[in-house]
Amino acid sequence: MEFDSPQAVMDALTAADYLPDERIAQVVFLADRLDKPVLVEGPAGVGKTELAKAVAAITGRSLIRLQCYEGLDDAKALYEWNYKKQLLRIQSDVDHDWDSISHDIFSEEFLLTRPLLEAIRSPEPVVLLIDEVDRVEVETEALLLEILSDFQVSIPELGTMHAITQPMVFLTSNNTRELSEALKRRCLFLHIDYPDAKREKEILSARVPGLSDHLANQVAKVARSIRGLDLKKAPSVSETIDWARTLLALSVEDVDEVVLGDTLHVLLKYQTDIEKTAKEFTSSAQA
C-alpha cells in the first residue's frame, strides 16, 4: 500500500466512501508499515467489516473473508481433502498399489483450500478478513495463532506452507466474549464505536445519494437519541443508512412523530424496543 501518512490513508478511504476518524486512519497506516494484523472491536454495524472492504478497495487487493461461527474447524477455515475425488482415485487403481495411492491422494491435486490457506497461498497480496472472531470457541483461536505469528500453515501430509505474499489481516469482534491474550498480542487494537451526530450525518450524506442536508441531520440526531435508551439492540450505522434510504424512498422531507412511528421497524429489530422508543418519543413530544 505504501501510503505516506495517516492523512493519505484518510483521504483514500474517504474517496472510497468510508469516512474514517484520525484513529482509524492511523491504525490502518501502522498496520501496513509494521506488517501487523488489526483487531477491530465495537458494536455490530458500526463499520468494522466495511473498513476491511474499503482497505481492499483503496489498495487494489482482493478481499478474502472467513466468516466465523460456533463450531468452525480446520476443514472450513484452513483446508480439507477432496474425499470424493480421493475415493475415485482409489477405486480406479486396478493394481492396488497402496503405497503409490496413499502418496498420490494426499497431494496438491486433492487439496481443497479454505480462506486462511487461500490467503497464505495467494501469489498477489490480499486483504484477509476474519469476521466476528469472538463467535468461535477459545480452542479454535489456536488455528489463527500460527497464521498471525509466522504466516504459515502446517499440513501433516504436505509439510509447512509459507506465505507467498503477506496478507493484510483484519479481525473483527463484537466483543461478545473476551479474546485470548495470545491473539491480542499479535494485533494492533482498534475500537470503533457509534459515531457522534456530526460524523454520522457525514456518513449518511456520503452513503445515501439524494439525501438532503436537513434530513441527514434529523436522522443522525434521532439515531443518537434512540441509542441513549435502554434497548436490547441499539440501531447500528448500517441501520440508520437503511432508515435514511427508506425515508428517501417514501418521499419524506421531515421526520415527525408519525413518520418515526411508521418506520421504526427499519431502525429497530425487537418489538419491545420499538414500543419503548415510540413511547419515549411520544412522551417527549407531549412534554
BELQUICOR-V437826 format. One record per residue. N is the residue number from 1. RES is the residue in one small letter. SS is DSSP state (2 for helix, 1 for strand, 0 for the rest). PHI is phi in whole degrees, 0 to 359 (none if undefined). OMEGA is omega as a letter, one per 40 degrees, with the letter a starting at -180 (NA if undefined). Layout:
n	res	ss	phi	omega
N	RES	SS	PHI	OMEGA
N	RES	SS	PHI	OMEGA
This chain:
n	res	ss	phi	omega
1	m	0	none	i
2	e	0	53	i
3	f	0	283	a
4	d	0	285	a
5	s	0	198	i
6	p	2	302	i
7	q	2	296	i
8	a	2	294	i
9	v	2	295	i
10	m	2	300	a
11	d	2	296	a
12	a	2	292	i
13	l	2	295	i
14	t	2	297	i
15	a	2	295	i
16	a	0	267	i
17	d	0	67	i
18	y	0	245	a
19	l	0	263	a
20	p	0	272	i
21	d	0	265	a
22	e	2	296	a
23	r	2	294	i
24	i	2	299	a
25	a	2	298	a
26	q	2	294	a
27	v	2	295	i
28	v	2	298	i
29	f	2	299	a
30	l	2	291	i
31	a	2	300	i
32	d	2	287	a
33	r	2	291	a
34	l	2	263	a
35	d	0	55	a
36	k	0	244	i
37	p	1	293	i
38	v	1	241	i
39	l	1	263	a
40	v	1	252	i
41	e	1	250	i
42	g	0	153	i
43	p	0	299	i
44	a	0	296	i
45	g	0	82	i
46	v	0	258	i
47	g	0	109	a
48	k	2	292	i
49	t	2	293	i
50	e	2	297	i
51	l	2	297	i
52	a	2	298	i
53	k	2	296	a
54	a	2	293	i
55	v	2	296	i
56	a	2	300	a
57	a	2	294	a
58	i	2	284	i
59	t	2	263	a
60	g	0	74	a
61	r	0	267	i
62	s	1	287	i
63	l	1	257	i
64	i	1	248	a
65	r	1	242	i
66	l	1	251	i
67	q	1	274	a
68	c	0	277	i
69	y	0	201	a
70	e	0	296	a
71	g	0	97	i
72	l	0	300	a
73	d	0	229	a
74	d	2	304	a
75	a	2	297	a
76	k	2	261	a
77	a	2	262	a
78	l	0	254	a
79	y	1	194	i
80	e	1	210	a
81	w	1	266	i
82	n	0	280	a
83	y	2	296	i
84	k	2	296	i
85	k	2	292	i
86	q	2	298	a
87	l	2	297	i
88	l	2	298	i
89	r	2	296	i
90	i	2	296	a
91	q	2	292	a
92	s	2	275	a
93	d	0	274	a
94	v	0	285	a
95	d	0	275	a
96	h	0	53	i
97	d	0	276	a
98	w	2	295	i
99	d	2	297	i
100	s	2	293	a
101	i	2	298	a
102	s	2	300	i
103	h	2	292	a
104	d	2	287	a
105	i	2	287	i
106	f	0	254	i
107	s	0	240	a
108	e	2	306	a
109	e	2	301	a
110	f	2	255	a
111	l	1	269	i
112	l	1	254	a
113	t	1	279	i
114	r	0	247	a
115	p	2	310	a
116	l	2	295	i
117	l	2	290	i
118	e	2	299	i
119	a	2	294	i
120	i	2	295	a
121	r	2	269	a
122	s	0	296	i
123	p	0	290	i
124	e	0	249	i
125	p	0	301	a
126	v	1	233	i
127	v	1	258	i
128	l	1	259	i
129	l	1	253	i
130	i	1	257	a
131	d	1	269	i
132	e	0	58	a
133	v	2	297	i
134	d	2	287	i
135	r	2	278	a
136	v	0	275	i
137	e	0	290	a
138	v	2	303	a
139	e	2	298	a
140	t	2	290	i
141	e	2	301	i
142	a	2	300	i
143	l	2	299	a
144	l	2	273	a
145	l	2	295	i
146	e	2	295	i
147	i	2	297	a
148	l	2	284	a
149	s	2	277	a
150	d	2	238	a
151	f	0	50	i
152	q	1	211	i
153	v	1	229	i
154	s	1	261	i
155	i	1	243	a
156	p	0	310	a
157	e	0	282	a
158	l	0	240	a
159	g	1	96	a
160	t	1	269	i
161	m	1	255	a
162	h	1	268	a
163	a	0	297	i
164	i	0	284	i
165	t	0	228	a
166	q	0	273	i
167	p	0	287	i
168	m	1	268	a
169	v	1	249	i
170	f	1	238	i
171	l	1	249	i
172	t	1	249	i
173	s	1	215	i
174	n	0	271	i
175	n	0	62	i
176	t	0	282	i
177	r	0	209	a
178	e	0	284	i
179	l	0	277	a
180	s	0	291	i
181	e	2	298	a
182	a	2	299	i
183	l	2	290	a
184	k	2	295	a
185	r	2	298	a
186	r	0	276	a
187	c	1	236	i
188	l	1	282	a
189	f	1	255	i
190	l	1	220	i
191	h	1	253	i
192	i	0	247	a
193	d	0	253	i
194	y	0	300	a
195	p	0	286	i
196	d	0	287	a
197	a	2	299	a
198	k	2	295	a
199	r	2	290	i
200	e	2	294	i
201	k	2	298	i
202	e	2	296	i
203	i	2	296	i
204	l	2	298	a
205	s	2	295	a
206	a	2	283	a
207	r	2	263	a
208	v	0	237	i
209	p	0	301	i
210	g	0	90	i
211	l	0	284	a
212	s	0	289	i
213	d	2	299	a
214	h	2	296	a
215	l	2	290	i
216	a	2	299	i
217	n	2	296	i
218	q	2	295	a
219	v	2	300	a
220	a	2	297	a
221	k	2	291	i
222	v	2	294	i
223	a	2	299	i
224	r	2	294	i
225	s	2	295	a
226	i	2	295	i
227	r	2	295	i
228	g	0	280	i
229	l	0	274	i
230	d	0	275	a
231	l	0	244	i
232	k	0	291	a
233	k	0	213	i
234	a	0	291	i
235	p	0	293	i
236	s	0	276	i
237	v	2	296	i
238	s	2	298	i
239	e	2	283	i
240	t	2	291	i
241	i	2	296	i
242	d	2	299	a
243	w	2	294	i
244	a	2	299	i
245	r	2	294	i
246	t	2	297	a
247	l	2	297	i
248	l	2	294	i
249	a	2	295	i
250	l	0	271	i
251	s	0	60	i
252	v	0	280	i
253	e	0	252	a
254	d	0	211	a
255	v	0	271	i
256	d	0	240	a
257	e	2	299	a
258	v	2	293	i
259	v	2	300	i
260	l	2	299	a
261	g	2	297	a
262	d	2	283	a
263	t	2	237	a
264	l	2	300	a
265	h	2	296	i
266	v	2	281	a
267	l	2	276	a
268	l	0	241	a
269	k	0	245	i
270	y	0	236	a
271	q	2	298	i
272	t	2	296	i
273	d	2	291	i
274	i	2	298	a
275	e	2	294	a
276	k	2	296	a
277	t	2	292	i
278	a	2	299	a
279	k	2	295	a
280	e	2	296	a
281	f	2	286	i
282	t	2	293	i
283	s	2	296	i
284	s	2	293	a
285	a	2	291	a
286	q	2	278	a
287	a	0	288	NA
